[in-house]
Amino acid sequence: MKIALDIMGGDFAPAEPINGAVEARDLLSKDDEIILVGNKEVIFDHLKRKDIDTGLFTIVHADEVIGMNEQPTSALSKKRDSSINIGFQLLKNKAADAFISAGNTGAMLVASIYSANAIPGIIRPCIPAVIPKSNGGYNIILDVGSNPDCKPDVLHQFAIIGSIYAEKVMNINAPKVGLLNIGEEESKGNLLTQATFQILKDTHELNFIGNVEPGKFFKDYADVIVADGFSGNIVLKEIEAFYEIMVEQGVDPVFLERFNYENYGGTPILGINSIAIIGHGISSAKAFKNMFYEAKKIYNAGFNDHLRKVFHRYVDKLD
């Protein structure tokens, strides 16, 4: 597998991305190729100072960097030689199987749609997040930010995408799918959740269990939680804030440590023709290392192939 890494993205670039690639190189198969995308001089200088063989990596030069606060569409258009643009060109040209970056999230999402393209039949790609359960398992919630405004048909597709991801990548048999809501009753919620409930209830290929209140996120109630990006992002940031406060207070039980973002690395963009992983801006070397594992797990599961097969019928209906 060929995995490209943007070494210019993130608050601690280029040191932490490169260090993460070094850690991943030591643990990945010798047949896996790591491609470092960024300023060649910076990459060579860092590796030489660490006394690391530059021959362990393929290096692709990128002159420009898209800043965290730049407008995504404009920056991608103006900075053709940016590390994010070049990373997605590698995907488009099949020179890489996956691309990882902790850079501008908006630019990653825009580039994923216009360079990698959505899988035919998928209305909008989305991004998931992992929520640990008290029994040792995991929930995934999607979307967590890429689609603040959604219609019921989009949430319906998120449910299908999340179910396939849970089954194929997370190895959960017949994953239980729930809809984020303010109550369990079918009539609860706003117009969006009420309409989505009816669609999910009638979708026979899903193991739909109904509405899920936030209080059940950490219990073994659901495996996939469907939400619009606005609500999902609020949930994610609240969980992250809770973890940070507990760490500050010196609380360090085993369950709490499972909320540490470093253990998961980043989040994939689901629904595009390639594998792209978005990392947190403050990503450490450990987080970058785990992004490589996430990319390889998705690749080995053949996740995108499964999505194409399922959503092929939507294309047939349109035809």
N, C-alpha and C positions, 0 to 999 in steps of 0.2 A: 504494500500500500504506500502511496505517496501523499504525505501530509505537509502542507505549506503553512508556515507561521509568519505572521506580521510581527516583526521585531520592533517596529516603530510605534505600535499601539499600546496604550495603557499609561497609567500615572508613573510607573517605574520602569518604563522602556528606556534603553534597550536591554538593560541588565537582567531584569526578571524574566522577560520572554526567552532570552538566550539561555539563561541558567536553567529554565524549565525544559528547554529543548535538550540541553545536555543531560539532565536527569532522565528524560524520556528516552534518549538515545541509549543509555546504559541498560534500559529495561525492555525496550521494544525488540522485536525480531530483527536480525541482521538483514532480512529481506525488506524491511520497512525503510523507506527513504524519507528523510526530513529535509524540507526545503525552507531555508531562511530567506525571507523577503524583506529587504531594507537596504540601507546604505552599506555598500560593500566594505568601505574603509572602517566604519564603525564595527561591523561584524568581525572582520579580521582582527582589529585591534583588541576587542573584548576577548576573543578566543585565545589570542596569543598571550595576553596578560594572565589568563587563567591556565596557560600551558595546555590547551586543548587542541587536538589535531583538527585543523580546518577541513581535512579530507573526510571527516565523518558526516559532513553536511553538504548539500547542494545549495549554492548561494545565488540568489537572483536579485540584481540591483534594482532599487527604487529610489528615485531622487527626492520625492516629495512625501509629506505627511499631512493627513487630514486631521486638523485639530479637533478636540472634543467639543468645542463650542461652535464649530463651523456648520453652516446650513448644508445638510447632506447632498441634496441634488445639485446645488451650485458647486460645491467643493469637488464632487465626483466629475462634473463637467469640466471644471477649470484645471484640476490636478490629475491629468491623465496618467502621470508617472508616479502617482501616490502608491503606497504599499497596499492599500485596500483595493484600488483599481487593478493593480498588477496581480494581486492574489486571486481575484475573481477571473481575470483573464486566463490564469493558469487552470482554473476549474473549467472554464468555457472551452479551452483548447485541449482538455483531457491530459494536461501535463501534471495535474494534481488531482487526487481523489477527494481531498478535504482541505479546507482553509480555516485557520484559526486566527482570531484577532480580538484584542481587548481595547481596540480603538473606538472611534465614533460609532455608536450603536445605530444611529439613524442611517449613516452611510453604509453600514453593513447590510441593513434591511433593504435599502433602496437598490444597492448593487446586487443583492440576491435575487431581486425581482427582475431587474433589467439585464443582468448578465447571465445568471444561472437559470433564470426563468422558473415560473411556477410549473409544477407537474400539471399536465392537461386535465381539466375538470375541477381543479382546486381554485376556489375563488380568491382566497387570501392565505398566504403562508402565515405561520404563527410561531411563537416561542413558548416552550414549557418551562416549568421549574419543579424541582423535587421537594416534597414535604415529608420528612420522616414520620413514621407511625410509632406509637409506643410499643408495638409488638415486634419491632425490628424490621418491618416492611417499609414501603414507600408509597406515597401518593404522588401523582403528577398533576399539576394544575396548568391549564392552558386556555387562553392566551394570558401572558403576564406583561403585556405592554405594547406589542406591535400593532394592535388593532383596538384603539380606545372606543370606537363606535362600530357596532356590529348589528347585523340583521339575523333573524332566526336561522336562515339557511346557512349562514357562515358558522354560527355556533354548532349547528348540526354537523358540519364538516369537521370542526374542531373535535367533536366527540368521536368521530370515526378515526381521525388522525391519532388522537390520544389513545384510543383503544388499541390500534395497531402497534403504536410505539410501546405501550405497556406490555403487550403480548410478545412482540418480536424482539425488542431490545432489552426489556426488563424481565422477560421470562415469566410473566404473570398469566396464568391460565384463566381464560374467560374473565377478563378484567371487569370489575364493577364500575359503571360510569354514572356519575352524579352531576347534577346541575347546581352551581352555586346560587343560593337563594337565602332569603331572610326567614324562611319557615319551611317545614317539610310538606305542608299541604299543597295539593295540586294548584289551588287557586291563589297561592301566595306569590308575591313578587310584583315587578313592573310588567308592562306590556311585552317587553322583550323576553323575559324569562317565562311568562305564561304561554306565549306563542311557541317558544323553543321547547317547553315541556311537552306540548302536544305532538310536536314533530318527533322528538326523541322517544316518546312513549310508543309511537307507531313504527319505529325503526327496528325491524326484527333481528338484524345482524348485530345489534348492540345489546349488552347486558345492562340495560338502563335500570337503575334502582330508585330514581326520583330525585327530589331536591336534597341538597346537602347544606346544612347550616355550618358556619365557620367553627362552631364548637366541636364538630366531629372530624375536623381535618386530621387530628393526630391519632384518631382511633381507627380500628380496622373496619371502617364503614364503607368506604369507596376506594378505588384504585386510581381513577381518573376523575378530575373535577373540571367541569367546563365553565368558562367565564369569559366575558368580554375583556379586552385588554385593559380597560380602565379599572374595573373591579379587581382583576387578577393582579395588577401591578400594586394596588393598595395593599392587598393581602400579603404579597411577597415582601414589600418594604416594611410592613408591620412585623413580620416574622424576623426579618433581618435585624430590625431595631431591638426586638425582644432579646435576640441572641447576644447582641453587643452589650446591652444593659446587664444581662446575667454574667457575662464574662467580666465586666467592670466590677461587679459585686463579688467576684471571686467564686461564683458558682461554677463547678466544673464536673457535673456527672456525665456518665457515658452517653446518655440520651441527648443531653444538651449539645455535646460536641458533634453530634450528627447533623446539626444545623449549620456547621461551619462551611461556608461556600467553597473553601479550598478543597474540600473532599470531593466536590463534584466538578470543579474547574469552571465550566461555562455551560451555556445553554444552546442547544442546536436550533437552527431555523428549520422548522418542519414544513414540508410541502413544496420545496424547490427540487430541481433536478440534480443538485449536488449536495455535498455535506459542508455546511458552514457552521462554525461554533463561535458564539459571541461570549467573550469573557468580561468579567467585572473590571471596571477601570482600575481598581486597586489590586488587581491580580498579582499574586506572588509566584515564585518559581514553582511551588507545589501545585498551585492552581493551574498553571500552564501545563505542567506535566500531566495532570489529570484530564485536561482538555484533549490531549493526544489519545488517552485511553477512551474517552467518550467518542471521539471521532472513529476510532478503530472498532469500537463496540457496534456503532451504527452501521459501519461498513460491513462488518462480518455478519451482521444480522440480515443484510440485504433489505434494509428497511424501505429504501426508495423504490425498489422493485415491487415490494408488496403494495405500497401506496399506488403505484401506477396501475397495477392490476385491479385494485378496488375502484379507483376513480375512472377507469376506462369506461365504465357503464354510464358515467355522467356525460362523457363526451359523446357516446352513442345516442343518448337521449337528445342532446343538442342537435345532432345530425338528423 
